[in-house]
Amino acid sequence: MQGATCFSQETPVTKFLTHFVKDEAATTAIQYCLISAGIGLVVFGAVRLVGPTLEHIFSNLPNMASETIQRNH
């Protein structure tokens, strides 16, 4: 039964995983990751909604500026 004793020994990997599961700071880090992922999705959605309007404004900006200058002179 030499294989059974192999599983009872604590290896560096099992030690790390045990510490990771018991560590509450890891839970906080995961929560912050989920919050930041949610914020990223909101920003991505906002850019997708506003992006075409901003592209239209900035692509027509030179024409709008030259028309404004011609009207004032």
URFEN-V968182 format. One record per helix or strand of 2 or more residues. SS is the DSSP state (H for helix, E for strand). FROM is the first residue (numbers start at 1). TO is the last residue. Records with the same first field share a line. If there is no record, write none. Layout:
# URFEN-V968182
SS = FROM-TO + FROM-TO
This chain:
# URFEN-V968182
H = 2-8 + 12-22 + 24-72
